[in-house]
Amino acid sequence: MSLHYLADGWSASIKRPGLAGLLYAGNLVLGVILAIPVFMAFSQAVSETGFSPEMAEEFDIALWADMLGETGPVLGSMLSQLFWVLPVLYLWKVGSSVGIVYALSEDGERSFWTGLGQFGGKALLLGLPFVVLGALVTLGVVVVLVLLSVFLSGEVLLFWLRLVAGPVVLVLALAVIDMMHDFARLELVLRGRGVLESWSSGIGWFFRSGTAQAIYLGWFVIGLFALFLPFWADMAMGGLLLAFLLQQALLYVRSLITVGWLGSEALFFQDVMPESEPEESGHSAEEAL
């Protein structure tokens, strides 16, 4: 059942390549804004160690560990200046998601910009509780790891605890919250509910629908694989220009996957949405993007 929605979501993404292009362009602009100060911070930190040639030739995790141990505080203070990017990233991610969901509803013939204008403000409010919940979960995992590190001993055990078990638990917990946010957004856009009602209903979707979980899990695995493809291209390709072009193509594919992910969830939601609660936000089909 879930495979059917995965395929339909991908088809919807292919039919609206402009949505993926818009998402790719926005992510590219944010990436440039973020990359420039990060590059400058890393460049300064690495150059002070005298390891610059070695770092440029190959990736050496031991060398990275030594470098971060020496310049960690300086590097941390530089990267802390990037916190202003987080609100901008939040605005873009929430706004783009609600616009895509609206555009893919009603047979995928609606306008991204209409959805953004109509639901963007409410979507920003809707996302805040999930951001707070994610921050609390992250803090809780960190606290548990610190406490376990105090009472447990052994280098190998601590390695698996801090670098394997802890991150895996955190990623899974944040994925659950993200799924709840996805379906809360669908409640807001496709069912026309208020912010608080959408938030509570979104949380309930994780517990009452195995198909919703399967759809999210399927795209989560695909997205996780696609996340590392650009890094693979950077390491595998010899020519700088060829690697750059391949990276951009893979980043566009990732945008297609994101659109397909949201599309699958929207198609499933519309199929199971009770007829007694019709879409209150319905409008006539707008001109496609």
C-alpha positions in Angstrom: 0.0 0.0 0.0 2.7 2.5 1.0 4.7 1.6 -2.2 1.8 2.9 -4.2 2.0 6.2 -2.5 5.8 6.4 -2.9 5.4 5.9 -6.6 2.6 8.4 -7.0 4.6 10.9 -5.0 7.6 10.5 -7.2 5.3 10.9 -10.3 3.8 14.1 -8.9 7.3 15.4 -8.4 8.3 14.6 -12.0 5.2 16.3 -13.3 6.1 19.5 -11.4 9.8 19.9 -12.0 9.5 23.7 -11.3 8.8 22.9 -7.7 12.0 21.0 -7.4 13.8 23.7 -9.3 12.5 26.4 -6.9 13.5 24.3 -3.9 16.9 23.7 -5.4 17.5 27.4 -6.0 16.4 28.4 -2.5 18.6 25.7 -0.9 21.5 26.8 -3.1 21.2 30.5 -2.0 21.1 29.4 1.6 24.0 27.0 1.1 26.2 29.8 -0.3 25.2 32.1 2.5 26.2 29.4 5.0 29.2 28.1 3.2 31.2 31.3 2.9 31.6 32.1 6.6 32.0 28.3 7.4 34.8 28.1 4.8 36.5 31.1 6.2 36.3 29.7 9.8 37.7 26.3 8.8 40.3 27.9 6.6 41.6 30.0 9.4 41.4 27.2 11.9 43.3 24.7 9.7 45.9 27.2 8.5 46.9 28.0 12.1 47.7 24.3 12.7 50.1 24.0 9.8 48.2 21.0 8.5 46.7 22.8 5.5 48.6 20.8 2.7 47.8 17.4 4.4 44.1 18.4 4.9 43.8 19.3 1.3 45.4 16.1 0.0 43.2 13.5 1.8 40.8 13.1 4.6 42.5 11.8 7.8 40.2 11.5 10.8 43.1 11.4 13.2 44.5 14.6 11.8 41.1 16.2 12.0 40.8 15.1 15.6 44.2 16.6 16.5 43.3 19.8 14.7 40.0 20.3 16.4 41.5 19.6 19.7 43.9 22.4 19.2 41.6 25.0 17.6 38.2 23.8 18.8 37.4 26.9 20.9 38.4 29.3 18.2 36.5 27.4 15.6 33.4 27.2 17.9 33.4 30.9 18.4 33.6 31.5 14.7 30.8 29.1 13.9 28.6 30.5 16.7 28.3 33.7 14.6 26.2 31.6 12.1 23.3 31.2 14.5 21.5 34.0 12.7 21.2 31.7 9.7 18.9 29.3 11.7 15.8 31.6 11.6 16.3 32.2 7.9 16.6 28.5 7.3 13.4 27.9 9.4 11.5 30.4 7.4 12.5 28.9 4.1 12.0 25.3 5.1 8.5 25.9 6.5 7.5 28.3 3.8 8.7 26.0 0.9 7.1 22.9 2.5 3.6 24.5 2.9 3.8 25.9 -0.7 4.7 22.5 -2.1 1.9 20.7 -0.2 -0.6 23.2 -1.5 0.7 23.0 -5.0 0.5 19.2 -5.1 -3.1 19.0 -3.8 -6.1 18.9 -6.1 -4.3 16.8 -8.8 -1.2 19.0 -8.5 -2.6 22.0 -10.4 -2.3 24.7 -7.7 0.2 27.5 -7.3 3.1 27.3 -4.9 2.9 31.0 -4.3 -0.8 31.0 -3.5 -0.2 28.3 -0.8 2.7 30.2 0.6 0.8 33.4 0.9 -2.3 31.8 2.3 -0.8 29.4 4.8 2.8 30.7 5.3 2.1 32.7 8.5 0.1 29.9 10.2 2.7 27.3 9.2 5.4 29.4 10.9 3.4 29.3 14.1 2.6 25.6 13.7 6.3 24.7 13.4 7.4 26.5 16.5 6.1 23.8 19.0 7.9 21.1 17.0 11.1 23.1 17.1 10.8 23.5 20.8 10.0 19.7 21.1 13.0 18.9 19.0 15.3 21.1 21.1 14.0 19.4 24.3 14.6 15.9 22.9 18.1 16.9 21.7 18.9 18.3 25.2 17.5 15.2 26.8 19.6 12.9 24.7 22.7 15.0 25.5 22.0 14.9 29.2 21.5 11.1 29.2 24.8 10.6 27.2 26.7 12.8 29.7 25.3 10.9 32.7 26.1 7.6 31.1 29.6 8.8 30.3 30.1 9.6 34.0 29.0 6.2 35.3 30.3 4.0 32.5 34.0 3.4 31.6 35.9 1.9 28.7 37.0 3.7 25.6 35.3 1.3 23.2 32.0 1.5 25.1 32.1 5.2 25.3 32.9 5.4 21.6 29.8 3.4 20.6 27.7 5.2 23.1 28.6 8.8 22.0 29.2 8.3 18.3 26.8 5.5 17.4 24.0 4.9 19.9 23.4 8.5 20.9 23.3 9.9 17.4 21.1 7.1 16.1 18.6 7.6 19.0 18.6 11.3 18.4 18.0 11.0 14.6 15.1 8.5 15.1 13.5 10.8 17.7 13.8 13.8 15.5 12.4 11.8 12.6 9.3 11.0 14.6 8.8 14.7 15.4 9.4 15.6 11.8 6.7 13.1 10.7 4.2 14.6 13.2 5.1 18.1 11.8 4.5 16.9 8.3 1.0 15.6 9.0 0.2 18.7 11.2 1.0 20.7 8.1 -1.4 18.6 6.0 -4.1 19.2 8.6 -3.5 22.9 8.3 -3.4 23.1 4.5 -5.7 20.3 3.3 -8.2 20.2 6.0 -8.2 23.9 6.9 -7.8 23.4 10.6 -6.5 26.0 13.1 -2.9 26.0 14.3 -3.5 24.3 17.7 -5.9 21.7 16.3 -3.5 20.9 13.5 -0.7 20.5 16.0 -2.6 18.0 18.2 -3.9 16.1 15.2 -0.4 15.9 13.7 1.0 14.3 16.8 -1.8 11.7 16.7 -1.0 10.6 13.1 2.2 8.8 14.3 0.2 6.6 16.7 -2.8 5.8 14.6 -1.6 5.1 11.1 0.9 2.4 10.1 0.7 3.4 6.5 1.7 7.0 7.3 4.7 5.6 9.2 5.6 3.4 6.2 5.4 6.2 3.8 7.6 8.4 5.9 10.1 5.6 6.6 10.3 4.8 2.9 11.2 8.4 1.9 13.4 8.7 5.0 15.6 5.9 3.8 15.6 7.3 0.2 16.4 10.7 1.5 19.2 9.5 3.8 20.8 7.8 0.9 20.5 10.9 -1.3 21.9 13.0 1.4 25.3 11.5 1.0 25.4 11.4 -2.8 26.9 14.9 -3.3 29.6 14.1 -0.8 30.4 10.9 -2.7 30.6 12.9 -5.9 33.0 15.3 -4.3 35.4 12.5 -3.2 35.0 10.2 -6.2 35.3 12.6 -9.1 38.7 13.8 -10.2 37.9 17.0 -12.1 36.7 20.0 -10.1 34.3 21.2 -12.8 32.9 17.7 -13.4 32.5 17.1 -9.7 30.7 20.4 -9.3 28.2 19.7 -12.1 27.5 16.3 -10.8 27.0 17.6 -7.3 24.4 20.2 -8.6 22.6 17.4 -10.5 22.4 15.3 -7.4 21.2 18.3 -5.3 18.4 18.8 -7.8 17.5 15.1 -7.5 17.4 15.6 -3.7 14.9 18.4 -4.3 12.8 16.1 -6.4 12.9 13.6 -3.6 11.7 16.2 -1.1 8.8 17.2 -3.4 7.9 13.5 -3.9 8.1 12.9 -0.2 5.6 15.7 0.6 3.5 14.7 -2.4 3.2 11.1 -1.2 2.0 12.2 2.2 -0.4 14.7 0.7 -1.9 12.0 -1.6 -2.3 9.6 1.3 -3.8 12.2 3.5 -6.4 13.2 0.8 -7.4 9.6 0.3 -8.1 8.9 4.0 -9.4 12.4 4.8 -13.0 11.9 6.1 -15.7 13.1 3.8 -17.4 14.6 6.8 -14.5 17.1 7.2 -14.0 18.5 3.7 -11.2 20.7 2.9 -12.1 24.1 4.2 -9.2 25.8 2.4 -10.4 24.8 -1.1 -10.2 27.2 -3.9 -10.4 26.8 -7.6 -7.3 25.5 -9.2 -4.7 28.1 -9.6 -2.2 28.4 -12.5 0.6 25.9 -12.0 4.1 27.1 -11.2 
